Every structure is written in structure tokens, then in C-alpha cells.
Amino acid sequence: HADLVQYLNPILKFLSDNGGPFMINPYPYFAYRDDPRPETLAYCLFQPNLGRLDPNTKLTYMNMFDAQVDAIKSALNSAGFGNVEIVVAETGWPYKGDSDEVGASVDNAAAYNGNLVKHLRTMVGTPLMPGRSVDTYIFALYDEDLKPGPTSERSFGLYRPDSTAIYDAGLSKSSSSQVNPPVNSPSPAATVNPSQPQPQPQPAVDCRQGQPET
């Protein structure tokens, strides 16, 4: 987006000069919602699929999360800021939605977040950034029940208000659905740091206004 370069370049230069990360919000769910083909769902959920070839880099992508992260990495490289670290500030999948919201279900939410956690812990990285993994915040720890918009916007939570898990996202020490997070940590997101075997929910700022950015 050439029209945004004049605004982004000073920000990217600041991050580059000070060692700050560029934080992004990749959401494969919204890509699937707008292109609800069976092969797209598998691609979004880190499930077996044929993969997709990037005609520019000739790299094959086996999941949309990696493709979305590498799209940002490629843009940073092109802008001359390839040294700026990428951090995923938000990603997630709604466990329920309205009748016309394709793909919003407990099974899909558990598959996406669970497989995302497994993928990050392998430290395999992305095709453009192999052998490493980006720090990733899962949206969200609890539902935002007063948020306007479709049902999916209020259904990204991992936990109910009583602190029981809606589904197992692979972050708990036990596979039990009765997982109790710290009662004094009502964070809107949970973080995945691949270097720590048992990551704990960390606070993060919910910067979304309306639909999540992709």
C-alpha cells in the first residue's frame, strides 16, 4: 500500500532503531469465513492439506498462519526493515457464531488454537523464517460479552466467567476441561512462548476496533 508508506516508515524506523517488535494480528478464521472451501479449512487449521505455492518465492505453505506472518516479513524486507522482529499480538478462532458465520465452532476453535500451539512449540518456524518461532498471543482468555457485532465477536474466549475452560487449547498442564487460571489475571489474551514448556496467561492490550485486522 504505497499510500501508507509515509506513515509506516517512521514507525518502522523507530522500531528498528530501538529494537522494538512490529505487532500484527493474523486471523486465518476471517480468510476462511470469506472463502469457505473444505481445502481452505484444513489449510487454516494446520490440518493435512496439499499446501499452497507462493509464485514469487517458490516456497510452499502448509498453513495460512505461516503465510500471513511471512507476508508481513516479506513486506518488511521490501521496505528495508528486515531486521524488525515480528510478534503476533492477536490470533484466535471463535467457538460459536451466528447461523451465517461459517466455521465458528468449538471443534474448529480447539483445532486451530491447539494446532497453533503445537506448531509454535516445534520451533520449525515459517518458510521465510525457519528454525525459530514468533511470540504469539492467543485472543482471547475470556469472551467479551458486551462487544457489538456478530456472535463470533463475543466468542473467542478460552475460558468461561467461572474460570472453567471452554475447550483445551493445549496450554494447560492437564487435559482436563476444569482448568483454573489465576483469579487475579483477567487477561484478554494468552501468550505462547515456544521456549517455555508451560506458558502462563500474560496481559496484553486488546487493540481491536470492530473487526480484527489481518
N, C-alpha and C positions, 0 to 999 in steps of 0.2 A: 504494500500500500504506500505508494510514493507520497501521497498526501499526508501520511503520518510520520514520515521520516524526520521532519523538522522538530517534532515533539519527542519522538523516541530517542533520537541520537543523544541529546543532552542527558537523558535519563540513563541510557546505556553507558555513556562515558563516565557518569558519576559512579555507577555500579562497578565499572571496570577499574576506575582509579582507586576505589575504596574496598574492593574485594567483596562486594555485595552480590547476592544472587538475584536473578531475574525470575520472578514467581509467576507461574502460569496455571491455568485451570482447564486441563483437558478432560472432556466428558464424552467418551465413546457412546454413552447412552443416547445422547441427543442426535448423534450421527445415525444410530440405528433407528431411532424413532422416525427420522426423516427418510430412511431407506430400509424398510423392514423386510429384507430378504433373509431367508434361512442362513445363507452363507455369510451374510453380514453379521448376524447374531453370533455365530461361532467365532468370527474374527474379533468381535468386540469383547467376548467373554473369555478370551485366552483358551478357547477350546480347539480341538483338531480342525484344521481347515487347509486349503490349498495355498494360502498365503497370497500376497499381492506384491507385484514387482514395481519398484519405483523406476520409471523410464529414464529419469535423469541420472540417478546414482547407480542404477542397475542392482540395487540392494533389494532383497526380498523381505517383506514384513509379514510376520505371523500373527500380529495382533495390532489393533488400532491404537492402543495406548502408546506403544513404541513409535508408531507412525506420527502421531500427533506431537509427541515430545521431540522427535527428530525434525519435524517440520520447523519447530521453533529454533532448534540447533542450527539447521541449515540457514534460516533467516539471519540468525546472529552472526554466523560465519560470513554471509554475504555482506552484512553491514559493517564488517570489520571488528566485531566484538566476540570472536570465538572463544575468548578467554573467560567470558562471563558464565558463571555457574547457573544451571537451571535447577529450580526447586518447584515441585508440584504443590502449589498451595491448596488446591482442592481437586478431588476427583471422587466419584461415587456413582451409585446406581439406586434408583428408588425401588422400594419393595412393594409399592402399590401405586395405582393411578386411576384416572377416570377410564370409562369404557373405551374411549378412543385413543388412549395412551398405550401404544403397542410396546410390549417388552417390560413394562413396570410390574415386577412380581418378586416374591420372596426368593424363589429359585434362582432367578437371574441376578438379583442383588447379591445373594450369597456366592454365586459362581463368579461374578465379576470381582468383588472385593476379596474373596478367598483366593482366587487365582492370581489376582494382582499381588497380594502379599507373598504368595509362593514365588511368583516371578521376580519380585524385588529381592527376595532372600537368596535367590540363586546367584546374584551378582553377575549375571550374564550380560546385563546392560542392554543397550539398543544397538541396532546395526551401525549407527554413526558414532556411538559411544560404547564400544564393547568393553567388557571386563570391569564395569563399575555400575553403580545404580544411583538414581536420583532420590534424594529425600522426598518423601511423599506424605501428604496429609489427606486422610480419608474424610470426605464430607458425608455424613456428619455424626457426631457422637449421639445426639438426641434430635428428634424431629423438631421442626419449627412450626408448631401447630397453629400459630396466628398469621402465618405468611399467606399473602394473597396468591391467586393464580390457581392452576390445576392442582389436583390432589397430589401428583408426584412431587410438587414443590414442598410439600409438607411431610414427605415420606422417605427422606434419605437417611434417617437415623439408624444407628446400630442398636440402640437401647431404648426401652420404654421408660416412661417417667418414674417407674418404681425400680429402675436400675437393672431389670432383667433384660437379657439380650433378645432381640427380635430374631436374629439368626447368628450363626457362628461365622465370623469373618476371618477366622484363623489368627486372631490377635490374642486370644485368651490363653491362659496356661492350661486350661482344661477344655474339652469339647462340650462340656455341659452348657445348656442354654441359660442356666442360672449363674451368670457372671456378674459380680458386683464391682463396678469401678469405684474409685474414691468418691465419697459423697461430697467432698469439698472441691471437686474439679468438674463443674458443669461445662466442659469444653465443647465447642461446636464442631470439633474435628479430632480425629485420632491420627497419630503420625506413625509412619513405617520407616524406621532406620535400619537398613539391612545389616549393619554391623552389630546390632543388639538383638540377641535371640528372643527376648521377651519385651518388646516395646510397650510402653505405657501411654495412655492418652495424654496429649500435650495441648495446651491452649493455642488457639490460632484465631485470627480475625476473619469473620465472615464478610468478605468484601463484595458479595453478590448483590446486585440490584436488579430484581426481576430475574430473567433467565441467566443461567451461568454462562460465563464467557468460555469459548472453546479455542 
